[in-house]
Amino acid sequence: MNTVSTAGVEIPVVGLGVWQIDKEVCAELVARSLHAGYRHVDTAAMYRNEAEVGEGIRHSGVPRREIFVTTKIWKDDIAEGRLEAAAEAGLARLGLDHIDLLLIHWPNPTIPMAQSLRALAEVKRRGIARAIGVSNFTAALLEEAVALCPEPLAVNQVEYHPFLSQLPVLEACRRLGVAMTAYSPLAQGKVLHDDTILDIADAQQVSAAQVAVRWVVQQGVIAIPKSSNVARAATNLDVFGFELTEEEMARLSSLARPNGRLVNPGWAPRWDAAA
């Protein structure tokens, strides 16, 4: 399995995202996806399916040591004291002995960042999480977080797909030694209908989804595509048998547009200007 090395951990470069995966199907999806080859599962307290993720892991037959589990703490729970309690609660819901990567799900300007990061570092020091990081942090927020955190930050997880340039964040991650993870790498299914992506998929004899995931991982970025269908999830993982040309990579990057962002809730930070 291809991995990205960051802050002392090896993270499988393609993971299974379970955002908006119903509890009724989540455990079976996780178990079957692990059986199909996945070794990285990404969940969050806000997804309300951590317990089902843990159940799927236990029923998969795959040794726990081979599986990388990421979860996230909601923005309202990142004050000192509250964050540690939320981490312990998430670990209990998962039913595991540790979390591999614990992220702050969104920045919260009403809670001092230094306080949140002290608490996050404490979670790592207690052994609740092997690595820590952030999600939905802009380039400037990431700079601040790295400077404030007593422990190395492993990851910044952000929306990233061919329709959304994240060049400022990607460059900040590379400069600061923080890995970047792309959520919604399939642009919530929009990549499946784009003529340029379909043309490249035809030339490579792969699916449009595989092209989008390959575009992400070929940049050294971790991808966590979501699918509730095990066969499609397995296809999304199968991106290591081909390579996009420089021209194809450039064509895909050229699809970025100012209105390409799909996840933009009212509590979002002021995003980096489109590159």
Buried (B, 14 or more C-beta within 10 A) or exposed (E): BEBBEBBEBBBBBBBBBBBEBEEEBBBBBBBBBBBBBBBBBBBBBBBEBBBBBBBBBBBBEBEEEEBBBBBBBBBBBBBBEBBBEBBEBBBEBBEBEBBBBBBBBBBBEEBBBBBBBBBBBBBBEEEBBBBBBBBBBBBBBBBBBBEBBEBBBBBBBBBBBBBBBBBBBBBBBEEBEBBBBBBBBBBEEBBBEBEBBBBBBEEBEBBBBBBBBBBBBBBEBBBBBBBEEBEBBBBBBBBEEEEBEEEBBEBBBEBBEEEBBBEEEEEEBEBBEBE
